[in-house]
Amino acid sequence: MVIDMSTGLIRGLGTVVVFVAFVGLTLWVFNSKRNPQFAEARLLPFADEPQPETTQESATTRSARP
């Protein structure tokens, strides 16, 4: 038995594959079990920034600018 693979059939199968991947990714992203992992990942861009050091002297010093 020979199956004639037309362009329309190949495009249709591609559409189904992409749709299934989209639905799977959407369910994965909006799964409530992943909230702690995503909350941690949201802060990753700020992880390498140095923390400001506040000393008593610098906190009481005022600027001379008006």
N, C-alpha and C positions, 0 to 999 in steps of 0.2 A: 504494500500500500504506500503510495507516494503522496505526500502532503504538499500542496502548492502554497509556498510561503509568499504571499503578496506583500506589497509595501504597506498596505492598510493594516494587515494582520500584525506585522512587525511593529508598526507604530502603536497599534492598540495594546499589544503586550507591553511595550515600553511605558505607555501611559499607566497601565495597571501596576507595573513594578514601582514607578515613581509615586503613585498614589498610596500604595501600601507602605512604602518607606516614609512618606509624609505623615501618615496616620501613626505609624510606629514611633517616629521621632516626637510627634506632638504628645502622645501618651507618655513617653519617657520624660519629656521636659516638664509636663504639668503634673507629674506624680508627686503627691505630697510627701512621700518618703525621702525625696531628694532635696527638700528644702534646706536642711542643715549643710549639705555639701555645696549647694548653690550660694548660700549665704556666705560661706567661707571663700568661695571662688570670687564673689563680688568684691572682696576686700584685697585680693591679690595685687592689683596695681599699686596699692598703697603700702605693701609689705616692705619694700626696700627703702622707703623714705625715713630719714633719721627723725627721731622724736625730738621736739624742741626742748632744750634744757632751760628751765626757768630757775633762776637763783633769786634770792631775796634782794640782792643789789640791783639786778636788771629789772626786777618787777617794780621797784620803787623809783627808778630813774625816769624822769620825764623828758620829753623832747623839747628843744628850744624853739621849735617851729611854731608859728601861730596857728 
